[in-house]
Amino acid sequence: ARSCGRWGVPLLSGLQAVISPLWNKPSGIFADYVLKDIALSMVATWLVASAAAGIGPPLGQLLSARPLRFIGTISYGIYLYHLFFLVLVPHGLRVLHLESTPAWIGSWIQGARSIGVACVSWFVLEKPLNAFKRYFAFPPRSSASPLIEAP
């Protein structure tokens, strides 16, 4: 990624994500899944690698905001619960005769419910269970070098 410059990967990935839906070809598994998923994965990888190396303002300030740090704390719960809502929300919309609801609204509902359930899970299950760590001895961490060197 260094040969592309600091912004090469996100710019190319964003360009790929914008151009791929505009192709005049019929959408299929290649365009809908492979290209868009690869573009999103590249942007996410760049973001995580940049965050690990340290991002300056203004993006660094945004990513270190308290609400986003809390999302990071409950992110495993979001990961666990989101699949249930991928199935339940469309089913619920059908039951309520709201099949014509735009997809982006369904996505927002799925995301909000996933975050809400993950939040409840954090305070009711995960945080109390993490409190038991103090009763167990853990071996000291080694002073291994970081995976990503700061520039």
Phi, psi and chi 1 to 4 in degrees:
 res  aa     phi    psi   chi1   chi2   chi3   chi4
   1 ALA       -  -22.6      -      -      -      -
   2 ARG   -66.2  -33.7 -121.3  171.8 -132.6 -102.5
   3 SER   -67.6  -23.0   62.0      -      -      -
   4 CYS   -85.0   -7.5  -65.3      -      -      -
   5 GLY    89.1  174.9      -      -      -      -
   6 ARG   -64.4  -34.7 -177.2  175.2 -173.9  155.8
   7 TRP  -108.1    7.1  -62.6  100.1      -      -
   8 GLY   -61.6  -50.8      -      -      -      -
   9 VAL   -63.3  -49.9  170.9      -      -      -
  10 PRO   -65.5  -35.1   17.2  -27.1      -      -
  11 LEU   -68.1  -45.1  -72.2  176.3      -      -
  12 LEU   -64.6  -40.0  -70.2  173.7      -      -
  13 SER   -67.1  -41.7  -59.5      -      -      -
  14 GLY   -64.5  -41.2      -      -      -      -
  15 LEU   -61.2  -43.2 -177.5   64.8      -      -
  16 GLN   -62.5  -41.7 -179.2 -177.6   14.4      -
  17 ALA   -68.0  -31.9      -      -      -      -
  18 VAL   -78.8  -41.3  168.5      -      -      -
  19 ILE   -75.4  -37.2  -69.6  174.7      -      -
  20 SER   -58.1  -38.8   63.1      -      -      -
  21 PRO   -74.2  -16.0   -5.0   11.5      -      -
  22 LEU   -85.9   -7.3  -58.7  177.0      -      -
  23 TRP   -61.5  146.5  -72.2  -21.1      -      -
  24 ASN   -81.6    0.4  -68.7  -32.1      -      -
  25 LYS   -76.0  151.0  -61.4  175.8 -176.9  176.7
  26 PRO   -63.8  141.5   15.3  -22.4      -      -
  27 SER   -69.0  144.7   65.2      -      -      -
  28 GLY  -151.4 -171.0      -      -      -      -
  29 ILE   -61.4  -35.4 -167.7  164.7      -      -
  30 PHE   -65.9  -53.4 -176.2   73.8      -      -
  31 ALA   -70.8  -43.1      -      -      -      -
  32 ASP   -75.0  -36.8  -73.5  -16.5      -      -
  33 TYR  -106.4  -53.1  -63.6  106.1      -      -
  34 VAL   -66.6  -54.4  176.4      -      -      -
  35 LEU   -67.5  -45.9  -69.8  178.5      -      -
  36 LYS   -69.4  -40.8  -68.0  175.6 -170.8  171.5
  37 ASP   -66.4  -39.4  -73.5   -7.4      -      -
  38 ILE   -65.3  -42.9  -71.6  173.2      -      -
  39 ALA   -61.5  -46.4      -      -      -      -
  40 LEU   -64.2  -40.9 -178.4   60.5      -      -
  41 SER   -63.9  -38.6  -62.8      -      -      -
  42 MET   -66.5  -41.6  -71.5  173.0   65.4      -
  43 VAL   -65.3  -43.6  170.3      -      -      -
  44 ALA   -63.9  -40.8      -      -      -      -
  45 THR   -63.8  -43.7  -59.2      -      -      -
  46 TRP   -61.7  -42.6  167.2   82.3      -      -
  47 LEU   -63.1  -44.2 -171.8   61.8      -      -
  48 VAL   -66.6  -44.2  169.9      -      -      -
  49 ALA   -63.5  -40.5      -      -      -      -
  50 SER   -66.7  -39.6  -63.5      -      -      -
  51 ALA   -64.9  -38.7      -      -      -      -
  52 ALA   -66.3  -33.9      -      -      -      -
  53 ALA   -82.6  -15.6      -      -      -      -
  54 GLY   101.6  116.6      -      -      -      -
  55 ILE  -108.8  133.3  -58.6  175.9      -      -
  56 GLY   -82.3  178.8      -      -      -      -
  57 PRO   -64.0  154.1   -7.2   13.7      -      -
  58 PRO   -88.7  -18.5   31.9  -34.1      -      -
  59 LEU   -64.7  -38.0 -174.3   57.3      -      -
  60 GLY   -63.3  -38.8      -      -      -      -
  61 GLN   -66.2  -40.3  -71.0  175.3  -33.2      -
  62 LEU   -63.6  -46.2  174.3   70.3      -      -
  63 LEU   -69.6  -21.6  -67.2  175.7      -      -
  64 SER   -95.1    6.6   64.1      -      -      -
  65 ALA   -63.5  145.2      -      -      -      -
  66 ARG   -55.7  -44.4 -164.0  168.8 -176.8 -167.1
  67 PRO   -62.1  -38.7  -22.0   31.2      -      -
  68 LEU   -71.4  -34.2  -76.6 -178.8      -      -
  69 ARG   -65.4  -36.5  -71.8 -164.4  -30.1 -106.0
  70 PHE   -66.9  -38.7 -178.0   70.0      -      -
  71 ILE   -59.5  -38.4  -68.2  -67.5      -      -
  72 GLY   -63.8  -35.7      -      -      -      -
  73 THR   -66.0  -39.9  -59.5      -      -      -
  74 ILE   -97.4   10.0   64.5  170.3      -      -
  75 SER   -61.2  -34.1   63.3      -      -      -
  76 TYR   -65.9  -39.0 -172.8   66.8      -      -
  77 GLY   -63.9  -40.0      -      -      -      -
  78 ILE   -59.7  -45.4  -65.2  170.3      -      -
  79 TYR   -59.0  -43.5  165.4   72.8      -      -
  80 LEU   -68.5  -41.0  -72.7  177.2      -      -
  81 TYR   -90.7  -18.2  -60.2  120.8      -      -
  82 HIS   -63.7  -31.6   86.6  -79.7      -      -
  83 LEU   -64.3  -35.0  -74.5  174.0      -      -
  84 PHE   -62.5  -40.1  -66.3  108.8      -      -
  85 PHE   -76.9  -21.9  -66.8  110.8      -      -
  86 LEU   -62.7  -28.8  -72.6  175.8      -      -
  87 VAL   -93.7  -44.1  174.3      -      -      -
  88 LEU   -71.2  -38.4  -67.0  176.1      -      -
  89 VAL   -65.1  -49.1  168.3      -      -      -
  90 PRO   -60.8  -37.5  -23.9   32.7      -      -
  91 HIS   -63.8  -44.0  176.7   70.1      -      -
  92 GLY   -61.9  -39.4      -      -      -      -
  93 LEU   -65.3  -37.1  -68.1  174.3      -      -
  94 ARG   -66.0  -43.2  -80.8 -168.0  -56.5  -83.5
  95 VAL   -61.0  -38.1  168.0      -      -      -
  96 LEU   -85.5    6.7  -63.1  171.1      -      -
  97 HIS    59.8   40.2  -55.5  -69.2      -      -
  98 LEU  -116.5   37.1  -61.0  171.9      -      -
  99 GLU   -60.6  -27.0  -63.0   94.0   -7.0      -
 100 SER   -83.5    6.6   61.0      -      -      -
 101 THR   -62.1  132.6  -58.5      -      -      -
 102 PRO   -57.0  146.8  -21.8   30.5      -      -
 103 ALA   -59.7  -34.9      -      -      -      -
 104 TRP   -67.0  -30.5   66.8  -89.3      -      -
 105 ILE   -69.2  -43.0  -68.1  176.5      -      -
 106 GLY   -59.3  -38.6      -      -      -      -
 107 SER   -64.7  -41.9  -64.0      -      -      -
 108 TRP   -64.5  -39.2  -83.1   98.4      -      -
 109 ILE   -63.6  -45.2  -67.2  169.5      -      -
 110 GLN   -60.8  -45.0  -68.1  166.4   -1.5      -
 111 GLY   -64.1  -45.1      -      -      -      -
 112 ALA   -63.8  -42.0      -      -      -      -
 113 ARG   -68.0  -39.2  -72.2 -171.7  174.5  179.4
 114 SER   -62.0  -44.7  -63.8      -      -      -
 115 ILE   -65.9  -41.6  -69.2  171.0      -      -
 116 GLY   -62.4  -46.5      -      -      -      -
 117 VAL   -67.5  -39.4  169.7      -      -      -
 118 ALA   -63.8  -36.9      -      -      -      -
 119 CYS   -64.2  -47.7 -173.1      -      -      -
 120 VAL   -61.4  -43.3  169.4      -      -      -
 121 SER   -60.0  -39.4  173.1      -      -      -
 122 TRP   -62.1  -48.4  169.1 -106.9      -      -
 123 PHE   -77.3  -29.1  -73.8  109.0      -      -
 124 VAL   -91.4  -36.9  172.8      -      -      -
 125 LEU  -111.9  -60.1  -66.8  172.0      -      -
 126 GLU   -67.9  -49.0  -61.9  169.1   50.2      -
 127 LYS   -62.6  -46.1 -169.1  173.3  179.6 -177.1
 128 PRO   -62.2  -37.7  -24.8   33.6      -      -
 129 LEU   -68.7  -35.1  -72.0  173.6      -      -
 130 ASN   -64.0  -25.2  -82.2  -25.5      -      -
 131 ALA   -65.0  -22.5      -      -      -      -
 132 PHE   -73.7  -10.9  -74.6  110.6      -      -
 133 LYS   -59.4  -30.0  -74.2 -178.2 -178.2  179.3
 134 ARG   -66.3  -16.4   63.5 -177.0  161.9 -179.7
 135 TYR   -89.3   -0.6  -62.8  112.2      -      -
 136 PHE  -122.8  142.4  -61.1   96.1      -      -
 137 ALA   -88.6  133.1      -      -      -      -
 138 PHE  -116.4  142.8  -67.7   98.2      -      -
 139 PRO   -65.5  149.6   19.7  -26.8      -      -
 140 PRO   -64.4  148.4   18.8  -26.2      -      -
 141 ARG   -72.7  144.8  -68.5 -175.8  177.1 -178.8
 142 SER   -80.3  157.6   65.6      -      -      -
 143 SER   -90.4   60.4   60.0      -      -      -
 144 ALA   -71.6  150.5      -      -      -      -
 145 SER   -72.2  151.9   62.4      -      -      -
 146 PRO   -65.2  154.4   20.1  -27.6      -      -
 147 LEU   -67.4  -34.1  -66.6  176.5      -      -
 148 ILE  -122.0  125.2  -61.4  173.7      -      -
 149 GLU   -79.8  138.8  -64.5  -68.8  -32.8      -
 150 ALA   -69.6  143.0      -      -      -      -
 151 PRO   -69.5      -   16.6  -19.6      -      -
